[in-house]
Amino acid sequence: MSKNKVVVRSTLGDLKKFASIVSTRKGIIESASQSPLLRTYGVNETAKALHPPVLHLIVKKVVPMGGGVKSFVLTNNLNKGTQTLPYFKAGQYIGLSFKIGNSFVTRPYSIVSSPALALKNNEYIITVKPKYNGFASSYILNNWRTGTAIDAVGPYGNFCYSPIRDEKTILGVAGGSGVSPFISLAQAIADGTEDVDLILLYGCRKLSDATFKPLLDELMQSCKRVKAVYVFSDEKVDKCERGFVSRAIIEKYAPERYSLFVCGPASLYRFIASEVSLMDIERKNIRFEVFDKTKNLGSFEEFIEEKEGKEFYLTVYKRGDIIAELKCHADESILAALERGGVAAHSLCRSGECGFCRSKLTAGEVFIPKETDKRRMADAKYNIIHPCCTYPASDVAIEIF
C-alpha cells in the first residue's frame, strides 16, 4: 500500500506571524474604543417601530356617517406604552383584539385615512358598518366611545399600489364596505403621498348606501388624479351608472393601461372574475383584496348539502393538553367556534391567507372552500388548516399553536 505524503511549504516569516497572533489580537482589543457596544442596531429599531408586537390604541373621536355607520378615530395609548403609531401603506389594515363577554374576538379593519395622518397626528381612522347579526360590528357600534381602549396588531396587507409592479393608473372596483382601502388611497393621492391615478367604480344598492360619496366628491374637486364613478343597482341616480360593475362599465372608464384592484363581498369577486376572464387584461395586473368572504357556504359547489345545519363537537389541544371542548356547527368556521367558546386563538385576515390562525387538524373531517384555501402544499399534506376558513364536517380535534 502506498503512503501519501503531505508537504507544507512555509517560510520563517509565516512562523513568526503565527507565533505573534495572541499578542497581535490583545493589542487590537486594547486599542479599541471603550464605548459600550450598541444594544441594538438602527435596522432593528426601524423594524420595531414599523412592526410592534402590539398596538395599544384609544378611541379619540367617534364620527357618525349616516345609516348607522360610524368612523372611529384611533390614536396611540400613551398610558399603556405605545408612543407612536406605525406608518403604513394606503390599502393596509389593522387587526383589532377585544373581548365580548367571555369571547375573545379579533377583526381586521381597513384604515380609511391617509398614511400622512399617522405621521402628522398619530391617528388611524376605521369605519364600521352595521351588519345583520354582526357579532363584532354590533358590539363596536353600540359600545365604543371616546376613551375606549383597544389592542391591535399591524398594519398588514398587500392591497397597495407598488410602482414596481403596477401600472400608473389604478382602476378600483369596490362593493359596499369594500371601498375602505380605496378611500385611504384616494386621500394619499390627494395629499401627495402616492404618485398614481385612481379611477374608482363604487358599487352600492342605493345612494344612501354610498357612505363615502361626499368625501370622494370633495377629493375630485381638489385633485384631478382621483375620479369616482358611482354604480347603483337598485335605483336610478342622476349622473351615475345603473346596474352592476360589469365588463361594459369597466371598459367604458378604463384607460389604455391600468391595474385592476377589486375589494368587496364574495359575490362581487366571483362576478368580476367571470367578467375579467373575457377581457384583454394580464393576470399580473389584477388584484383581489383579502376579505372576509365566506358567508354562505351553500354558494360553494363543493359544499356537502346534507351537512348543513348539523352540530358537531370540537376538541381543542394546546401543547398536547385539552384546553376546550366546544360545540360547533357545519355552517360556522372553526375560528368562530373558538371565539364563541372563549378560546384566545390567533387570527388576523379571517380569509385564509395570512396564516396567523394556522393550526393542526388531528382528528375528524372538515370542509375548506377552494377559493379561500391559501395553504402551502406542505401544510395541506400534513393536515395544517386555517380555522378562519375551515368548517367542521364531523366531530373534530385541532391543535392550536
N, C-alpha and C positions, 0 to 999 in steps of 0.2 A: 504494500500500500504506500503510495507516495504521500509525502507530507508537504502541505502548502506553507510557504514562508511569507510572513508579513514584514515588509521592510518600511520603516518610518524614517523619513529623511527630515532632519531638523538642523537648526543652527544654534550656536551658543546664545545668540540674541533671543531666540524663542524661549529657551530655558530660563533666561533671566527675567523675561516678561512674565512667564508662568509663576516664577517664584515670588514676584512682586505684586501679584493680584490682590492679596489680602491688604497690604499696606496702601495700594492704589485706591482700593474701594473705601477704606477708612478715611483717606484724605478727601475723597469726593463727598462722603457723608458729612464730615466735619466742616467743609466749606459751604455746604448747602444752607439755604435760608432757614432761620429758626422759627419762622412764622408757622402756626399750626396748619395742618392740611385742611383743605376745604371739606366741610361736612357733606356737601352735595355740589352738583355742577349745574351750570345755567340751563342746560337742556332738560335736566330733571326738574328744576324749578318751573320751567315753562310747561312741562307735561303736567305737573301737579296743579298749576293754575288753570290749565285748559280742561283737565280731566280729574277733578277732585273725586274722592270715593263717595262723597255725599254732599249735596247742596242743602243747607238749611235756609228755607225761604219763609217769608211772611207776606200776607196779603196787604198791599199798600193801599189799594183802592179797588172798588167794585163798580163797574160801569154797565148799567142796563143797556141792552142793544135793541130791545123790542122783541115781541113774540116769545118772551120768557128766556131769551138768550142773554148771557152776561159775559162780559170780559173781565178778567182778573189781572190787575197789575201786581206782579210779584217782585219783591226785592230781597236783598240778602238780609239774613237774620244775624245781626252782629252779636246779639246776646248768646247765640249758640256757636259762634266762631267762624261763620262764613264772612270773610272780609270783602270779597268782590264776586261778581258773577262772571263765569267764563264767557269768553267771546264765542260766537257760533256762526255758522253759515246760514243764510236765508234758506228756509226749507227744512231745517232740522227740528227735532222735538225733544222734550224732556219727559222723563218718566217720574210721575208723582206717586208717592207712597203714603198711605194713611190708613187709619182704622175706622171701620163702620161696625159698631157693636163689637162682636167677637171676631169679625172678619178682617184679615189683612189684605188690603187692596192696593194694586198698582195699576196705573193707567197712563198711556202715552198721550201727550197733547202737543200738537204743533205750536211753535212760537209764532204768533202773528205779527209781532213787532219787528222793526229793523234791527240788525245786529248793532247798528250805531247807538241804539238806545241802551244796550247793555254796557257799552263803553262810557257813554255820557252820564247816564242816570242810575246805573246798576239796576236795570229793570228788564224783566221779561213780561210779555203780555200773552195770555192764553184766552181762548174764547170757548165757552161751554154751551152747548145747545141741548135743550131738553129732549129726552128720548122716551118713547113709550116703554114702561117697565125698566127704565135705565137705572141700574143699581147705583153705580158710582156718580153718574151725572146728576141724578136727582138729589143725592146727598150733598154734592158740591153746591148746587144751585140753592138748596134750602138751608145750608149750614155755614158756608164760608162767609166770613165777614172781614172787615178791616181789622187786622191784627191776628187773624188765624195763622198759626204756624204749620208749615208743611215741609216734609223732606222730599228730596228729588235726586235723580241721577241724570247725568248727561251734560250738555246736549249731545244727541246722537242722530244718526240718519245720513243717508246718501242722496236724498232727493234735492240735490243742489246743483246750481249751474257750475260747470267747470270749463274754462276757456280752452283747455287742452282737448277735451272730449266733445263738447257741444258746439253747435252752430251759434252764430251771433244773434239769432232770434229764437226765443223760446215760445212755442205755441202751447199754451196750457189749456187743458180740459179739466174743469172742476165740476163736481156734482155735490150739491149741498154743502156740508161742513168740510168737504174735501178742498174747499177754496182756501183754507187757512194758510198752508205753506206759500201759496201764490200771493197772499196779502203781504207776507213778510218780504217776498222777492220784489213785489211792486214798490214797496216803500224803500227797499235797499237800492233799487234802480233810481228812484226819485231823489234820494239823498247822496247819490254818487258812490255808494258802497259797492254796487255791482255794475259792471260795464257790459250790458246786454239789453236787447229789446224784448219786451213781453207783449204778446197778444193772448189775452185770456178769454176763453169761451166758458162763461159761467152759467151752468145749467141749474135751474130750480123749477119747482112746480108753479109757484106764483110769485108775483112781485114782492109780496110781504115776506117771502122766504129768503129774498136776496139781502141778507143782513149787511153785507159789506158794500152794497151798491153806492151809498153816499160817499164812503171813503174812496172807492175806486173812481167815481165821477170827479171828485176833488183832485185825485192824483193825475187823472187825464188832463185836467185843466192846467196843471202846473208842470207836467212832464210829458213831452211828446213821445218818449220812448215806451210809455205804458198805454196800452189800448185794451179796453174791456168790451166784450160783446155779450149781451145778456140773452139767454135762451130759456124761454118759459114753456113748459109742456101743457099746463092746464088753463092758461088764459092768454089772450092777445094783449100785448102791451106795445104802445106806440114806439117806433124806432128800435124795436127789439125783435129777435128771431122767435119763431113759434115752433114748438115740437121738441125734438131731442138733438143733442150734439151728434150729428151724423157725418158720414163721409162728405156729403154735399156741403154742409156748413164748414167743415174743416177746410175743404179745398177752396171754398169761397174766400176765406180770410187768410189762408196760408201764403207766405211769401215763397220765393223760389227755393230757398234753402232754410231749413229750420229743424230744431229738435222738438219732439213731441213729448210733453210731460203730462201725465194723467194722474188725478187723485180723486177718489170718491168711493162709493159703495161697490160691492161685488157686481151688481147688475150693470153698472157703468163700465167696469173693467171688461166684462165679457162682451158687451155691445161694441165698445171701442176696438177691442182686439179683433172682432169679426170685420168691422169696417176698415180698419187699417190693413188687414190682410189683402184687401182689394186695391190698396193704394201703392203708389210708387215711392216708398219711403224705406230707407235702410233700417234694419233691426237695431243697429247700434244707436240710432237717433230716437229710439222710443224708450221712455222711462215710465214705469208704473210705481207709484209710491207704495211703501209698506203701509198697509191699512188694516184695521180690524175688520176683515172682510167676511168671516164665516158667521153668518146669521141664520140662514135657513138651510139646514142640511138636506132637506128634500129636493133642493135645486141641484144637487150633485148627482150625476147619473150613477156613480158607483156606490151611492149610499144604499144600504140594505133596508128596505122599507119596513120589513117586519120587526126591525129593532127599534123603530120609532116609538117613543113613549115608555120604553122599558126602563126598569130601575135595576141597578147593579150595586155591588159593594166594591169599594176602593180601599186597599190596604197600602199604607204609606210607610216606607222604611227610610231611615237615615243612619248611615254608618252601621248598618246591619240590625238596628233596633226598630221595632214598630213604634211610630210616633203618632199614628192616627188610623182609625178605621171609620170610613165615611160611606154614606150613600151617595151614589152618583147616577145620572140619567144619560140615556143614549144621545139625547139632543143637547147636552151641555158639555163643554170641554172639560178635560180633567183639571185644567188650571182653575176653571170656575168652581169646580167641586172643592178643590184645595182651599181656595179663598173663602168660600162659604163655610167650610169646616174649621176655619181659624188657623190653617197651616200657613206659616210665613214662607211661601215659596218665591224664589227669584223669578222675575219676569220683566219684560220691557216692551217690545214691539207688539206682542199679542197677535202676531201674524205669521209666526213660524220661521222668521228669517234671522233674527239677531242671535238666537241660541242661548239667551240668558236663562230660560227655564229648562234647559237641557236635562233630561232625567233618563233612567233606565227602566224599561218595561221588563219585569221579572216573571210575570205570570199573566195569563189572560189574552184576550183578543181585543184589538182596537181598530177604529176607522180613522184614516187620515186622508182628507181630501187631496187629490193630486195637485191642485193649483196652489195649495198652501204648504205642500211638503217640500221644504227647502233644506232638508238634512243632507249632510255629506253622505256619499255612498257607504263609507265605512260605518257611519252611525246607523244607517238603515240596516246594514248587515248584522250588526251586533245589538239590535233592539234598543238603540238610543232613540228617544222620542222627544218631541217638543210638546209638552202638555197643553200649551195655549191653542193648538190646532189639532189635538188628538182627542178622540171621543171613544168612550167605552162601548164595546160590543159584547161584553161578558163581564163577570167579576174579574177585576184586575188588581195587580200589585205593582207598585213602582218604587224605585229607589231614587230619592232626590239628592242632589249634590250640594 
